[in-house]
Amino acid sequence: MILNTSKLYRIQLQYHIIFWLTYFVFNTFRWGSYFNDYGYSLKTNLLGFPIHMALCYLNIFVLMPNLIYKKKYLLYVIAVLSAIFIMVVLKFNLTYILITHNVWPEGPETIDKLSLNYTIDMMMGELYVMTFVTAIKITFDFLKEQKRVTDLEKSQLETELLFLKSQISPHFFFNTLNNIYSLSVEKSNKTPKIVLKLSELMRYMLYDTRTQKQSLENEILCIQNYLDLERIRNDDRLEVNMSVSGDIHDKEISPIILLTFIENAFKHGVNKNTGKVKIDIRFKVKEDFLYFTISNPTPEITAHTDNFNKSSGIGIENVKKRLELGYNKDDYKLSFKNKNNIFVVKLIIKVS
C-alpha cells in the first residue's frame, strides 16, 4: 500500500534505482578494465548485484529493525555473518554453473570448490557493500528524524503561543465586563459607548490576532480604542498622555503584546487608586525597533512594595513567555522599574 500510494516513497524508490544503476555501471567498468574483459565483468555483476541488494535490504529493513533496534547485538552479528555466508555460497555456485569454472580470477589461486580464503574475501566484499548502503540509510534516517523533531518543536511553539494569546483575551474581557457591569448598576449613560468600544476591541482581538504578527498601526489603533473606553469610564479623574513618533508604517509586532501592558497599567494604576491618576504612554520607532514606555502610579495598597510584579497577575508573565517563544533574545529587551510610587515598563522590540 505504501509503495502504491505514497509519493514520498516513490521518490525514494527512484533514488534507490539510480543509486544501484550508477554503482552497477561503475563496478562493471571497473572490473572490465581490471580483467580487460567487459563481457565477463557484465555477467558477473549481473549475477552479483542481486546478491548485494538482497543482503543490503535484508539488513536495513529486517535485521536492523528487529535486532539492532531491540538491542539484540550478538544475535544481529550472527544473523549478518550467516546471511553473508549463505549468499557467498550461492554466488560461488551460480558463478561456477552459469559463467565460468574459474570463479575467482582475481585471487591468488585457481579454485574449483569453495575455499576458506575465497569465503573470507567474498564476505569482506559483501560486508563492505552492506556497510556503505547502511551508512547512507542511517544518514537519511537521521536527517528525517531531525526534520521531524524540528517540525514538532515548531508545532509545539505555535500551539503554546496560541494558548498564551487565548489566555489574554478572556483575562482582558473579564476586567472590561466588570467595568460595564459597574456602570450598568449605576445606570450610567456611558454604558452604550463603552459597549460599542468593547465590540471594536473584540473584533480586533478575535479576528485580527490569529496571525503571529500584526501591523503596528493596528496594534496602536486597538490601544487607542481601549484608552477611549477607559476615558469614558473614568471621566476627569484620568489623564492619559500618549505620543507616537517615528515611522510606524509597514512595521509588525506580535498582537496584544503592547495592549497587555496598557491593560495592566489601568488594572493596577487606575482601578486600585483613588483621586486623579496620570498614565504616560510613548511609542517611538527608530530604524527597525520600537521603543515603548508606559508609566503609571503603583496601587496605594502596595505603594511601598518594591516587587510590583507579584501583583501583576497573568498578564505580565504571559507577555514574558510570549516574548521568549516568539522572538530571539537579541530582538527585544523588557525592563521594569518601580521608583517613587511610579511603575515604569520599557520594551525595546524589533518591528521590521
N, C-alpha and C positions, 0 to 999 in steps of 0.2 A: 504493500500500500504506500509506504514511504517512497519507494522507488518510482511509483507512477504519479503520485500527487504532489510531492514536494519539489518545488522549483529549485530550492536551495540545494537539495540532494542531487538533482540532475546536473547542476553546475559542478558540484564536487565530482560526480562521476566522469564528466568530461575532462576534468583536470587529471583524474586517475588515468584515463585513456591516453591523454597527451604525455603524461609522465612515463608510462610504460613503453609507448611507441618511441619516444625520444631515447630512453635507456636501451631499448632493443636495437635501434639503428646504431647508436654509439657502440654497443657491445659487438654487433655484427662486423662493423668496420674495424674495430679494434682487434678482434681475433682473426679476422680475414687478413689484415695486414701482417699479423704475427705469423700466421701459418702460410701466408701467401696463397690462400685458397678461400675465396669468399663464398664459394658454394658450400664448402664444408662448414664454414662459420655460420652461414644462414641456417643450415639444417640443425646444427647443434643448439643454436639459440632458439629456434622454433620449438625444439624439444625441451630446452632448459627453462625458458621463461614461464611457461605454465606452472612449473615446479616452484620457481621463485615466487610467483604471485600467490600460489596456494599457501606456501609457508608464511608469507607476509600477512595475508588476510586472516589466516588461521591464528596468527599471533595477536594481531591488533583487535580482532573482533571476537575471538573466542578465548584464547589463553589469558591475555591480559585482563579483560573484564572479570573472568571467572576465577582467576588465581592471583594475579598481582594485586588487583584492587581489593581482594579479600585477604591479603597478606599471607597467602599460601606460597611462600617464596621457593621452598625446596621442591614442592610439587611442580611449580612452574618451570624450574630449571630442568627437572626430569622430563617434563612434557615437551619442552622445546628441543632438548637433545634427542629425545625419542622420535619426534616428528621429523627433525632434520635427518636423522639416520635412515628412517624409512624412505624418505624422499631421495636420499643419495643412492640407496639400493635400487629404487625404482629407476632413477636416472641411469645408473650403470647398465642395468638390464635392457632398458629401451634403447640406449645408445649402441649396445653390443648387437642387439637384434635388428634394429632399423637403420643404423647408419654405418658403423664400422666396428670391426673386432678390436681395433686399437682405440680403446675408449679414453686413453689418457696420453695423447701425443705430446703434450707439453710437460709430461712427467719425466722423472729420471730413468724410467724403465718401461718396457712394453709389458702390459699385463693382459691376461685373458680371463682373469677372475678377480673378484673383489679382494683388495689388499688393505692392510692397516694404513699405509701411507696415503693411498688413494682416498680412503674413507675420511681420514683426518683432514686432508687437503680440501676435499669437496665440502665437508661440513663447515670448515672455516670460511669457504667462499659463500655458502648459503647463509651463514651467520652474519657475514658482512652485509649482504643484501638486506636481510631481515632488520639488522640494526639501523641501516640507513633509512629504510622506509618507516620504521617505528619512530625514529627521531623526527621525521617530517610530521607524522601523525601526532606525536606528543606536542610539537611546536604549534600546530594548528589548533589542537585542543586547548592549549594554554592561552592562545590569543582569543579563542572563542569564549573561554571562561572569564578572561579579563574584560571582554566586552560585556558579558552578561552581568558581571559584578558592577561595572561602571553604569550600565543601564539601570540596574536595581538601585544603586545608590542615588542616581538621578531621580528615579521614580519615587523613592522614599523621601528625598529632599522636596520634590514638588508636592507630595502628599502632606508633609509636615508644614510647608508654607501655606497650603490651602487650609489646613486645620487651624493654624495660627490666625489667618485672616478671618476665618469663620468665627473665631473666638471674639475678635474685636467688635464686629457688628452687633451681636447681642449685648455685649458689655456697654457699648455706646448707646444703643437704643433703649436699654433698660433705664439708664440715667435720664435720657431725654423724656421718656414716657412718664417717669416720676415727676418731672417738671411740669408736663402738660396736665398730669393729674392734679397737682397742687393748684394750678391756675383754674382748672375746671371747678374745683371745690370752691374757689373764691369767686367763681362766675366772672372771671376776668374777660374783657373784650379782646384781649391779646391772644386768646386761645386759637381762633381761626388762622391768624397769621403764623403762629408757631406750627400748627398742623401743616400748613402749606409749605413752610420751610423744611419741615421734617420730611415731607413727601419728596422734595427735591434731593435731600440728602440720601434718603432711602434708595431713590433711583440710581444715584451715583454709586452707592456702596453695594447695591445688589447686582448691578449690571455692568458697571464700568471698572470694577476692581477684580474681575476674573482673570485678567492677564497679569503676567509677572511684573510688567512695568506700565505705568500710566503717565500721560503727559504732565509736566509740572504745572502747566496752565490750569488743567482740570483739577489738580490737587489743590491749588491755591483758590480756585473758584469754589470748591467744596468747603474749604476753610472759611471763606467769606460768607457763605450761606450759614455755616454754623455760628459764626460771630453775629450775623444778623439775628439769628434765633436767640442768642444769649442777650443781645442788646434789648430785644423786645421784652424778654422775660425780666431783666434786671433794671431796666429804666436808668435813672440818673445815678444810681449807686455804682455803676460800672463804667470805667474809662478804658477803652481799648485803643492803643496806638499801633497801627500796622503799617510797615513800609516795605516796598518791593523795589529793588534796584538791580540793574544788570539785565541781560537778555535772557528772558525765560522761555523764549520760543524754541521749539524743537529740542526741548530737554525732557528727559524721562526719569521717573523715580518710582520705587515700589509704592503701590497705592496704600493710603491710610497711615503711612509711616508718620507723616507730619501731623495729621489730624489727631493721632493718639496723644501727642504732646499737648496740643491745644485743649483737647477734652480733659486731659489730666490736670491742666492748669486751672480750668474752671471748677473741676470737681473739688480740688483741694485748696485753690487760692481764692475762689469766689464763694462757693457754697458753704465753706467752713469758716468764713469770716463775716463779721458784721461791719456796717458802715461802708464808706466809699472804697472801692477796690480798683487798682490800676494794673493792667496787663500790657506788656510791651512785646510786640512780635516783629521780627526783622527777617526778611528774605533778601539775600544778596548773592547773585550769580556772578562768579568770576571764573572765566575760562570754562573748564569742564566740571566745576564744583559749585555746589550750593552751600552757602554759609547761613545756617538757620539758627536763630536765637529766640528764645521766649523766656520771659521772666514774670513771676507772679509772687504775691505775698504768701508766706507759709501759713498753714492753718493756725489759728490763735491757740488751739489746744496743744500744738506741737511747735510753738514758736521758738522754744529753746532746745529743740532736738536737732542734733547735727545730721543724723542719718535720715533724711527725708524719704529715701526710697522705701523704707519699711511701710509707709502709709500709702504708697502709690498704686496698690492693687495689682491686677494682672496686666494693666496697660503698658507700663514701662518695661517690665520683664518680657512681655510679649514682643515689644519692639526690639529689645536687645537680641532676642533669639532670632527674629526675622532678619536683622542686620547680619548676624553671624552666618545664617543659612543662605541669604540672597546676595551678599557682597563679599568681595575679597577684603582682607584685612587692611590693605592699602587704599581701599576705595571709600572708607568712612572713618570718622572719629567722633565718638559720642562722649560728652562730659557733663557732669552736674556740679553745681556749686550752690551752697546754702550759706549766705552771709547777710547779716543784719536783717534777718527775718524775710529775706528775698531769695526765692529759689529760682535758679537760672539753669536752663538747659541749652547746651550748644551742640549742634550737629553739623559737621562738615561731611558732605556726601557727594559722590560722583553722580552727575546727572546727564552725562553725554550719551 
